[in-house]
Amino acid sequence: DTNPAVSSLRLYVFNCGTIDVSDISVFSPGVDKGKKKTLTDSCYLVAHPKGTLVWDTGLPDDIAKSAGGKKLSDNFHGRVAKPLAQQFKGIGYAPDAVTYLGLSHMHFDHTGNVGLFPKSTLLMQAEEYETAFGADRAKFGNDPKNYPTLSSNPVTKLAGDHDVFGDGSVVIRRAVGHTPGHQSLFVKLPKTGNILLSGDLAHFTRNWENRRVPSFNFDKDLSVKAMDEQARFMKANKATLWIQHDLEQNAKIRHAPKFYE
């Protein structure tokens, strides 16, 4: 399989589910106790003249089979309206021909459909790969049974920022804190401008603005440091932050089959 060639950069945005949170204070300890909120779950495809990169893979497509969604934990309930596989079909791209698989981190709502991309080269910070497959994986809530194909993906382990296509237009930014090897994605679109895809630097705008750190983050100080670092980077590069879980912000963003260029 090959994927359609493009002459300049494109960014497709997919809706990879929603998560109903019964107590949002888990994302901002001491604030919003007992408040409910719905988060969206975003995945992306970057098409570049030299290849393709999928960024995050959302909640598992399987959830779409149950109309009422699926209980993910005591606090989280997931729903998937349209499977990612179907959304790929809708834009004429074959998942198994995608060049690179970029995962911001290993949490279940970012790795749900890694099985669609078994041939893509995984681009991941070395520490994050270790949380997925190392001896301490259970401590990080990771179980390879949930991503059985991922250990067979070719992998480039990163130790910092990584220029995916070698021209500065698509750069993985190391942003550790949420997890030991968390990363964000910087995309320089010729017409739209510069965008930083957040990963889970923050889960919604108010928490970003107030630099609030979820109770379950790996390292609180590093989390704040990563937010500050990326904020400085965005200012220097006139970039806009797209918060991958922010339902309200996401509602204003065009989704596939439309795209940004």
C-alpha positions in Angstrom: 0.0 0.0 0.0 1.0 3.6 -0.6 -0.6 6.8 0.6 -1.6 9.8 -1.6 1.4 12.1 -2.3 1.1 15.7 -1.2 3.2 18.6 -2.5 3.0 20.6 0.8 2.3 19.9 4.4 -1.2 18.9 5.5 -2.7 18.3 8.9 -5.9 16.2 9.4 -7.7 16.2 12.8 -9.8 13.2 13.9 -12.2 12.8 16.7 -11.0 9.7 18.5 -13.7 9.6 21.2 -14.9 11.5 24.2 -14.4 10.9 27.9 -17.0 11.8 30.5 -15.2 12.6 33.7 -17.4 12.4 36.9 -14.9 14.4 39.1 -12.6 16.7 37.1 -10.5 17.6 40.2 -8.3 14.7 39.4 -6.8 17.0 36.8 -6.5 20.0 39.2 -6.2 18.8 42.8 -8.0 21.1 45.2 -10.0 22.8 42.3 -13.3 21.8 40.8 -14.0 19.1 43.4 -17.0 16.9 42.3 -17.5 18.8 39.0 -18.3 16.8 35.8 -16.7 17.6 32.5 -16.5 15.9 29.1 -13.1 15.8 27.4 -12.6 15.0 23.7 -9.9 12.7 22.5 -8.0 13.9 19.4 -5.8 12.0 16.9 -4.0 13.6 13.9 -2.4 12.7 10.6 0.4 14.8 9.2 1.0 14.3 5.5 4.4 15.6 4.2 6.0 15.2 0.8 8.4 12.8 2.4 5.9 10.6 4.2 3.2 10.5 6.9 3.0 10.7 10.6 0.1 9.7 12.8 0.1 11.5 16.2 -1.8 9.6 19.0 -4.4 7.0 18.3 -7.2 7.7 20.7 -9.6 5.4 22.5 -9.9 1.9 21.0 -12.3 1.6 18.0 -13.9 -1.4 19.7 -15.7 1.0 22.1 -17.8 2.1 19.1 -19.5 -1.3 19.2 -21.3 -0.5 22.4 -23.8 2.3 21.9 -23.5 3.5 25.5 -19.7 3.5 25.4 -17.6 1.8 28.0 -16.7 2.4 31.6 -12.9 3.0 31.7 -12.5 3.5 35.4 -14.6 4.8 38.3 -14.0 8.3 37.1 -13.9 7.9 33.3 -16.5 6.7 30.8 -15.4 6.5 27.1 -17.4 6.8 23.9 -16.4 6.4 20.3 -18.9 7.6 17.7 -16.8 6.9 14.5 -13.9 4.5 14.5 -10.5 5.9 13.5 -10.1 3.1 10.8 -13.3 4.4 9.2 -12.0 8.0 9.3 -8.8 7.0 7.6 -10.8 5.3 4.8 -12.8 8.6 4.5 -9.6 10.5 3.5 -8.2 7.7 1.3 -5.3 6.8 3.5 -4.2 3.3 4.5 -3.1 3.0 8.1 -0.6 0.2 7.4 1.2 2.5 4.9 1.7 5.3 7.4 5.5 6.1 7.7 5.7 7.1 11.4 3.7 6.5 14.6 4.2 9.3 17.1 2.7 8.8 20.5 2.7 11.7 23.0 2.7 9.0 25.8 1.5 5.6 26.7 -1.8 6.3 28.4 -4.8 4.2 27.1 -6.6 7.1 25.5 -3.6 7.9 23.3 -2.7 4.3 22.3 -6.1 2.7 21.7 -5.6 2.0 18.0 -1.9 1.4 17.7 -2.8 -1.9 16.1 -3.9 -0.1 12.9 -0.3 1.0 12.3 1.9 -2.2 12.7 4.5 -1.1 10.1 5.0 2.5 11.1 8.2 3.4 12.8 7.5 4.4 16.4 9.0 7.7 17.4 9.1 7.8 21.2 11.3 9.1 24.0 13.5 6.2 25.4 12.0 6.6 28.9 8.5 6.3 27.6 9.3 3.1 25.7 10.8 1.8 28.9 7.4 2.5 30.7 5.7 0.5 28.0 7.9 -2.6 27.9 10.3 -2.4 30.9 10.2 -4.3 34.2 8.4 -1.4 35.9 5.6 -1.1 33.3 2.8 -2.1 35.7 3.9 0.7 38.1 3.0 3.1 35.2 -0.3 1.4 34.6 0.9 -0.1 31.3 0.2 -3.6 30.1 1.4 -4.9 26.7 -1.8 -6.9 26.4 -3.5 -3.6 25.6 -1.1 -2.9 22.8 0.0 -6.3 21.6 1.4 -5.2 18.2 3.5 -2.3 19.5 6.6 -4.3 20.5 7.0 -5.4 16.9 6.9 -1.9 15.4 10.2 -0.6 14.2 11.3 2.1 16.7 13.5 5.1 16.9 14.0 5.9 20.5 14.5 9.6 21.2 16.5 11.5 23.8 15.2 15.0 23.1 13.5 16.9 20.3 13.3 15.2 16.9 12.9 16.8 13.4 10.7 14.1 11.8 11.2 15.0 8.1 14.5 16.9 8.4 13.2 20.3 7.3 12.0 21.8 10.6 8.3 21.6 9.6 7.3 18.7 11.9 9.2 18.5 15.2 8.6 16.2 18.2 9.2 18.3 21.3 10.4 16.5 24.5 8.1 17.7 27.3 8.5 15.3 30.2 6.4 15.5 33.4 2.9 14.0 32.7 4.8 10.8 32.1 8.6 10.0 32.1 8.9 10.4 28.4 5.9 12.7 27.4 6.3 14.7 24.2 4.3 17.2 22.1 4.3 17.9 18.4 5.1 21.2 16.6 3.8 21.6 13.1 4.7 24.5 10.8 1.8 24.9 8.3 2.5 27.2 5.3 -1.0 28.8 5.3 -2.4 28.2 8.7 0.7 29.0 10.7 2.5 27.2 13.6 0.7 24.8 15.9 1.7 22.8 18.9 -0.3 19.6 19.5 -0.3 19.4 23.3 -0.3 15.7 24.1 -1.2 16.0 27.7 0.8 19.1 28.7 -2.7 20.1 30.0 -6.1 18.6 29.5 -8.1 21.8 29.1 -7.5 25.5 28.7 -8.2 26.6 32.3 -5.6 24.1 33.6 -3.1 25.3 31.0 -3.6 28.9 31.9 -3.2 28.2 35.6 -0.4 25.6 35.2 -2.4 23.0 37.1 -0.9 19.5 37.4 -3.1 16.4 37.5 -2.7 14.3 40.6 -1.6 11.3 38.6 1.3 13.0 36.7 4.7 11.4 37.0 6.4 14.5 38.3 4.8 17.8 39.3 7.8 20.0 39.0 8.8 18.7 35.6 5.2 19.0 34.5 5.2 22.8 35.3 8.6 23.1 33.8 7.4 21.5 30.6 4.4 23.8 30.4 6.6 26.9 30.9 9.2 25.7 28.4 6.6 25.0 25.7 4.9 28.3 26.4 8.2 30.1 25.8 8.8 28.1 22.6 5.3 28.9 21.3 5.8 32.6 22.0 9.2 32.6 20.2 7.7 30.7 17.3 4.3 32.4 17.1 2.6 29.1 17.6 -0.9 28.3 18.8 -1.6 25.5 21.3 -4.2 22.9 20.4 -5.1 21.1 23.6 -5.9 17.6 22.5 -8.6 16.9 25.2 -10.2 20.3 25.2 -13.8 19.7 23.9 -14.7 23.4 23.6 -11.5 24.4 21.8 -11.8 21.3 19.6 -15.3 22.2 18.5 -13.8 25.2 16.6 -11.2 23.1 14.8 -11.9 21.6 11.3 -12.0 17.8 11.3 -11.3 15.2 8.6 -12.0 14.9 5.7 -11.2 18.6 5.8 -7.6 19.5 6.6 -5.2 22.4 7.4 -2.3 23.3 5.1 
